[in-house]
């Protein structure tokens, strides 16, 4: 049996192509709809079965976050049946999925965590996130782009802050004034077909002190969740491991509802720890979508993992029988 690390997706992974992902007869899907009814929100099955994708409806935080959570939970369970899962990590909201997929929260509490956090996200006013590359077309680090990012942050008068280290990209967050400054300070560049910087629609200034009030409300509203030692090792956004045999459950709770909300999230480091500590045969990416495929490839390039030193080397390996990254959905 192969040994795999499961990497969970964040916001932005549920798109028009994701419609029809939920098996309506699965017990987890039925239970999620029961829990949605407690919040007087539309069933996830109804949203997922829509004949047409409605961005206003489907990308509403209160809807898209639990949709992503549930699809990724189903895929994570399937991955665990196919291989030995040596560890889990996630990109931003993917951390909440990892908690439930790894057993630190049961299904109901895992759902409540993501649903409550999504509802609180809708109450955040102002600010947001944008993304900018720190690599070149070959996926190798670009020192000039790194310098531009550092200079833009330093000249923002504290209005713009680092949010997520995302493989070859920096996700930056700020107030409205901070985002406007970043757009002025960072020169327009292209990576592949995409222009940067661009603002992430519907994303608040998470992983910064700007949303400290969200952390306070989360601690108050989610105080009754039952936290436990995970069945599978979890690696958080600091690269800290929570293992089945040595987890401080209170520390796991405090990190999730505090530090994780208000401090930068280093997704790159979480994957690096999984690679170095557990040497998985492959990285498995649950759906929806395939938003982390290239990003995980960029982490492998930074690590020079198994001889992967640039984009071309990664793509060649992916086309062989020794692929290092496997997406469960397209």
C-alpha positions as a Python dict, from the first residue, in 0.01 Angstrom:
ca = {
    (1, 'X'): (0, 0, 0),
    (2, 'X'): (136, 343, -93),
    (3, 'X'): (198, 615, 166),
    (4, 'X'): (36, 949, 87),
    (5, 'X'): (-3, 1295, 234),
    (6, 'X'): (-346, 1450, 182),
    (7, 'X'): (-353, 1823, 107),
    (8, 'X'): (-691, 1991, 152),
    (9, 'X'): (-814, 2285, -61),
    (10, 'X'): (-924, 2629, 49),
    (11, 'X'): (-1170, 2888, -76),
    (12, 'X'): (-1190, 2923, -452),
    (13, 'X'): (-1190, 2552, -529),
    (14, 'X'): (-1567, 2517, -588),
    (15, 'X'): (-1651, 2641, -937),
    (16, 'X'): (-1906, 2584, -1212),
    (17, 'X'): (-1730, 2256, -1298),
    (18, 'X'): (-1794, 2133, -943),
    (19, 'X'): (-2172, 2119, -977),
    (20, 'X'): (-2303, 1767, -929),
    (21, 'X'): (-2021, 1657, -698),
    (22, 'X'): (-2232, 1542, -404),
    (23, 'X'): (-2382, 1188, -390),
    (24, 'X'): (-2724, 1266, -244),
    (25, 'X'): (-2760, 916, -94),
    (26, 'X'): (-2440, 930, 112),
    (27, 'X'): (-2501, 945, 490),
    (28, 'X'): (-2260, 1236, 532),
    (29, 'X'): (-2441, 1437, 268),
    (30, 'X'): (-2776, 1372, 430),
    (31, 'X'): (-2638, 1468, 772),
    (32, 'X'): (-2486, 1788, 637),
    (33, 'X'): (-2827, 1891, 500),
    (34, 'X'): (-2982, 1823, 841),
    (35, 'X'): (-2723, 2048, 1003),
    (36, 'X'): (-2782, 2317, 739),
    (37, 'X'): (-3151, 2312, 831),
    (38, 'X'): (-3057, 2408, 1187),
    (39, 'X'): (-2904, 2726, 1042),
    (40, 'X'): (-3207, 2782, 817),
    (41, 'X'): (-2981, 2765, 513),
    (42, 'X'): (-3058, 2588, 182),
    (43, 'X'): (-2954, 2222, 153),
    (44, 'X'): (-2610, 2164, 5),
    (45, 'X'): (-2761, 1900, -223),
    (46, 'X'): (-2995, 2162, -367),
    (47, 'X'): (-2709, 2403, -432),
    (48, 'X'): (-2487, 2135, -583),
    (49, 'X'): (-2764, 2000, -807),
    (50, 'X'): (-2847, 2340, -959),
    (51, 'X'): (-2875, 2342, -1337),
    (52, 'X'): (-2675, 2664, -1358),
    (53, 'X'): (-2389, 2805, -1152),
    (54, 'X'): (-2489, 3129, -980),
    (55, 'X'): (-2182, 3307, -845),
    (56, 'X'): (-2388, 3520, -608),
    (57, 'X'): (-2545, 3208, -457),
    (58, 'X'): (-2277, 2943, -490),
    (59, 'X'): (-1984, 3164, -390),
    (60, 'X'): (-2156, 3313, -88),
    (61, 'X'): (-1925, 3227, 204),
    (62, 'X'): (-2204, 3056, 400),
    (63, 'X'): (-2265, 2824, 105),
    (64, 'X'): (-1931, 2767, -65),
    (65, 'X'): (-1730, 2688, 248),
    (66, 'X'): (-1947, 2392, 358),
    (67, 'X'): (-1972, 2272, -3),
    (68, 'X'): (-1593, 2259, -23),
    (69, 'X'): (-1567, 2102, 322),
    (70, 'X'): (-1812, 1822, 243),
    (71, 'X'): (-1669, 1732, -98),
    (72, 'X'): (-1316, 1728, 43),
    (73, 'X'): (-1431, 1513, 337),
    (74, 'X'): (-1577, 1256, 97),
    (75, 'X'): (-1259, 1252, -113),
    (76, 'X'): (-1037, 1229, 195),
    (77, 'X'): (-1227, 922, 313),
    (78, 'X'): (-1183, 766, -31),
    (79, 'X'): (-811, 842, -25),
    (80, 'X'): (-779, 672, 315),
    (81, 'X'): (-935, 356, 172),
    (82, 'X'): (-686, 347, -115),
    (83, 'X'): (-360, 423, 68),
    (84, 'X'): (-195, 481, 404),
    (85, 'X'): (-241, 848, 492),
    (86, 'X'): (70, 961, 681),
    (87, 'X'): (-42, 1320, 735),
    (88, 'X'): (-280, 1597, 639),
    (89, 'X'): (-239, 1967, 573),
    (90, 'X'): (-459, 2231, 414),
    (91, 'X'): (-458, 2570, 254),
    (92, 'X'): (-623, 2822, 487),
    (93, 'X'): (-983, 2696, 512),
    (94, 'X'): (-838, 2355, 425),
    (95, 'X'): (-712, 2344, 783),
    (96, 'X'): (-1075, 2310, 901),
    (97, 'X'): (-1122, 2017, 663),
    (98, 'X'): (-801, 1855, 789),
    (99, 'X'): (-927, 1874, 1148),
    (100, 'X'): (-1236, 1667, 1066),
    (101, 'X'): (-1072, 1439, 809),
    (102, 'X'): (-796, 1364, 1062),
    (103, 'X'): (-1036, 1298, 1350),
    (104, 'X'): (-960, 1596, 1575),
    (105, 'X'): (-1328, 1691, 1537),
    (106, 'X'): (-1616, 1456, 1462),
    (107, 'X'): (-1833, 1511, 1155),
    (108, 'X'): (-2095, 1731, 1322),
    (109, 'X'): (-1846, 1953, 1503),
    (110, 'X'): (-1626, 1978, 1196),
    (111, 'X'): (-1928, 2096, 999),
    (112, 'X'): (-2027, 2346, 1267),
    (113, 'X'): (-1674, 2489, 1273),
    (114, 'X'): (-1668, 2560, 900),
    (115, 'X'): (-2030, 2683, 888),
    (116, 'X'): (-1987, 2921, 1181),
    (117, 'X'): (-1657, 3057, 1048),
    (118, 'X'): (-1820, 3115, 709),
    (119, 'X'): (-2107, 3308, 866),
    (120, 'X'): (-1863, 3520, 1064),
    (121, 'X'): (-1665, 3585, 747),
    (122, 'X'): (-1975, 3742, 595),
    (123, 'X'): (-1977, 3996, 876),
    (124, 'X'): (-1626, 4123, 797),
    (125, 'X'): (-1647, 4464, 636),
    (126, 'X'): (-1369, 4610, 426),
    (127, 'X'): (-1029, 4483, 330),
    (128, 'X'): (-942, 4166, 145),
    (129, 'X'): (-664, 3964, -17),
    (130, 'X'): (-470, 3972, -339),
    (131, 'X'): (-214, 3737, -490),
    (132, 'X'): (125, 3802, -650),
    (133, 'X'): (388, 3560, -784),
    (134, 'X'): (730, 3525, -623),
    (135, 'X'): (855, 3291, -899),
    (136, 'X'): (932, 3307, -1268),
    (137, 'X'): (789, 3105, -1556),
    (138, 'X'): (1019, 2816, -1466),
    (139, 'X'): (876, 2813, -1109),
    (140, 'X'): (1214, 2898, -961),
    (141, 'X'): (1231, 3179, -703),
    (142, 'X'): (1255, 3526, -854),
    (143, 'X'): (1454, 3749, -613),
    (144, 'X'): (1332, 4067, -781),
    (145, 'X'): (967, 3975, -730),
    (146, 'X'): (1043, 3883, -370),
    (147, 'X'): (1198, 4227, -321),
    (148, 'X'): (899, 4400, -478),
    (149, 'X'): (665, 4223, -236),
    (150, 'X'): (876, 4313, 66),
    (151, 'X'): (903, 4678, -42),
    (152, 'X'): (529, 4704, -105),
    (153, 'X'): (449, 4572, 242),
    (154, 'X'): (708, 4791, 414),
    (155, 'X'): (577, 5107, 247),
    (156, 'X'): (211, 5038, 332),
    (157, 'X'): (217, 5206, 677),
    (158, 'X'): (88, 4885, 829),
    (159, 'X'): (-221, 4877, 607),
    (160, 'X'): (-101, 4570, 411),
    (161, 'X'): (29, 4245, 560),
    (162, 'X'): (144, 3897, 457),
    (163, 'X'): (-142, 3647, 469),
    (164, 'X'): (-51, 3311, 307),
    (165, 'X'): (274, 3166, 173),
    (166, 'X'): (120, 2968, -113),
    (167, 'X'): (388, 2780, -304),
    (168, 'X'): (513, 3018, -572),
    (169, 'X'): (275, 3294, -468),
    (170, 'X'): (236, 3544, -188),
    (171, 'X'): (-118, 3608, -73),
    (172, 'X'): (-124, 3956, 77),
    (173, 'X'): (-405, 4108, 283),
    (174, 'X'): (-497, 4452, 401),
    (175, 'X'): (-750, 4721, 461),
    (176, 'X'): (-909, 4884, 157),
    (177, 'X'): (-634, 5146, 168),
    (178, 'X'): (-372, 4873, 201),
    (179, 'X'): (-501, 4684, -102),
    (180, 'X'): (-509, 5004, -308),
    (181, 'X'): (-148, 5065, -207),
    (182, 'X'): (-43, 4715, -309),
    (183, 'X'): (-206, 4752, -650),
    (184, 'X'): (-9, 5075, -703),
    (185, 'X'): (319, 4944, -562),
    (186, 'X'): (334, 4604, -732),
    (187, 'X'): (404, 4624, -1107),
    (188, 'X'): (177, 4430, -1340),
    (189, 'X'): (331, 4095, -1434),
    (190, 'X'): (213, 3775, -1599),
    (191, 'X'): (272, 3417, -1498),
    (192, 'X'): (141, 3188, -1767),
    (193, 'X'): (-181, 3342, -1893),
    (194, 'X'): (-271, 3519, -1568),
    (195, 'X'): (-205, 3887, -1484),
    (196, 'X'): (-95, 3990, -1135),
    (197, 'X'): (-164, 4136, -889),
    (198, 'X'): (-531, 4047, -874),
    (199, 'X'): (-776, 4065, -591),
    (200, 'X'): (-934, 3744, -461),
    (201, 'X'): (-1306, 3805, -486),
    (202, 'X'): (-1502, 3749, -168),
    (203, 'X'): (-1195, 3696, 51),
    (204, 'X'): (-1153, 3898, 370),
    (205, 'X'): (-818, 4003, 522),
    (206, 'X'): (-776, 3668, 697),
    (207, 'X'): (-459, 3550, 867),
    (208, 'X'): (-390, 3906, 984),
    (209, 'X'): (-471, 4105, 1302),
    (210, 'X'): (-733, 4296, 1101),
    (211, 'X'): (-979, 4014, 1177),
    (212, 'X'): (-894, 3982, 1548),
    (213, 'X'): (-1262, 4033, 1628),
    (214, 'X'): (-1346, 3718, 1430),
    (215, 'X'): (-1108, 3517, 1648),
    (216, 'X'): (-1275, 3656, 1959),
    (217, 'X'): (-1623, 3569, 1835),
    (218, 'X'): (-1509, 3225, 1718),
    (219, 'X'): (-1372, 3142, 2061),
    (220, 'X'): (-1701, 3243, 2221),
    (221, 'X'): (-1937, 3077, 1971),
    (222, 'X'): (-1743, 2755, 1924),
    (223, 'X'): (-1645, 2690, 2282),
    (224, 'X'): (-1856, 2375, 2308),
    (225, 'X'): (-1692, 2186, 2021),
    (226, 'X'): (-1540, 1858, 2136),
    (227, 'X'): (-1173, 1851, 2043),
    (228, 'X'): (-973, 1528, 2060),
    (229, 'X'): (-642, 1382, 1955),
    (230, 'X'): (-642, 1322, 1579),
    (231, 'X'): (-627, 976, 1426),
    (232, 'X'): (-379, 1103, 1167),
    (233, 'X'): (-102, 1360, 1203),
    (234, 'X'): (-203, 1716, 1117),
    (235, 'X'): (46, 1985, 1011),
    (236, 'X'): (-72, 2342, 1065),
    (237, 'X'): (15, 2676, 907),
    (238, 'X'): (327, 2713, 1124),
    (239, 'X'): (462, 2370, 1032),
    (240, 'X'): (366, 2239, 1378),
    (241, 'X'): (261, 1875, 1396),
    (242, 'X'): (-36, 1746, 1596),
    (243, 'X'): (10, 1370, 1618),
    (244, 'X'): (-217, 1091, 1747),
    (245, 'X'): (18, 1027, 2038),
    (246, 'X'): (129, 1375, 2147),
    (247, 'X'): (-142, 1634, 2075),
    (248, 'X'): (-223, 1899, 2333),
    (249, 'X'): (-595, 1929, 2255),
    (250, 'X'): (-625, 2274, 2416),
    (251, 'X'): (-333, 2400, 2209),
    (252, 'X'): (-498, 2264, 1894),
    (253, 'X'): (-820, 2448, 1978),
    (254, 'X'): (-643, 2772, 2066),
    (255, 'X'): (-439, 2767, 1747),
    (256, 'X'): (-743, 2702, 1527),
    (257, 'X'): (-963, 2974, 1676),
    (258, 'X'): (-683, 3223, 1744),
    (259, 'X'): (-341, 3219, 1580),
    (260, 'X'): (-468, 3057, 1261),
    (261, 'X'): (-719, 3340, 1209),
    (262, 'X'): (-498, 3638, 1291),
    (263, 'X'): (-143, 3539, 1190),
    (264, 'X'): (13, 3448, 852),
    (265, 'X'): (-56, 3096, 726),
    (266, 'X'): (247, 2919, 577),
    (267, 'X'): (97, 2656, 350),
    (268, 'X'): (437, 2600, 187),
    (269, 'X'): (593, 2513, 521),
    (270, 'X'): (314, 2268, 609),
    (271, 'X'): (377, 2072, 288),
    (272, 'X'): (755, 2091, 341),
    (273, 'X'): (716, 1936, 687),
    (274, 'X'): (507, 1651, 546),
    (275, 'X'): (767, 1587, 276),
    (276, 'X'): (1069, 1596, 505),
    (277, 'X'): (921, 1415, 804),
    (278, 'X'): (715, 1148, 628),
    (279, 'X'): (851, 1119, 271),
    (280, 'X'): (515, 1024, 117),
    (281, 'X'): (503, 844, -215),
    (282, 'X'): (270, 1114, -344),
    (283, 'X'): (64, 1417, -246),
    (284, 'X'): (-307, 1351, -289),
    (285, 'X'): (-536, 1648, -355),
    (286, 'X'): (-907, 1602, -273),
    (287, 'X'): (-1161, 1810, -462),
    (288, 'X'): (-1345, 2012, -543),
    (289, 'X'): (-1143, 2122, -843),
    (290, 'X'): (-768, 2112, -879),
    (291, 'X'): (-651, 2443, -736),
    (292, 'X'): (-344, 2311, -555),
    (293, 'X'): (-181, 2098, -827),
    (294, 'X'): (59, 2360, -962),
    (295, 'X'): (107, 2512, -617),
    (296, 'X'): (222, 2180, -472),
    (297, 'X'): (447, 2142, -776),
    (298, 'X'): (604, 2476, -692),
    (299, 'X'): (671, 2358, -336),
    (300, 'X'): (844, 2050, -478),
    (301, 'X'): (1061, 2276, -694),
    (302, 'X'): (1159, 2485, -390),
    (303, 'X'): (1249, 2164, -209),
    (304, 'X'): (1423, 2015, -514),
    (305, 'X'): (1223, 1706, -419),
    (306, 'X'): (1335, 1390, -602),
    (307, 'X'): (1524, 1594, -857),
    (308, 'X'): (1240, 1834, -939),
    (309, 'X'): (1425, 2161, -998),
    (310, 'X'): (1185, 2352, -1224),
    (311, 'X'): (844, 2346, -1390),
    (312, 'X'): (962, 2137, -1682),
    (313, 'X'): (1105, 1867, -1454),
    (314, 'X'): (781, 1856, -1254),
    (315, 'X'): (565, 1824, -1564),
    (316, 'X'): (788, 1549, -1704),
    (317, 'X'): (758, 1351, -1383),
    (318, 'X'): (382, 1403, -1374),
    (319, 'X'): (358, 1254, -1723),
    (320, 'X'): (547, 943, -1611),
    (321, 'X'): (453, 651, -1386),
    (322, 'X'): (633, 827, -1098),
    (323, 'X'): (396, 1124, -1059),
    (324, 'X'): (431, 1300, -723),
    (325, 'X'): (97, 1486, -714),
    (326, 'X'): (-243, 1330, -775),
    (327, 'X'): (-564, 1530, -800),
    (328, 'X'): (-879, 1338, -718),
    (329, 'X'): (-1092, 1569, -929),
    (330, 'X'): (-1040, 1786, -1237),
}
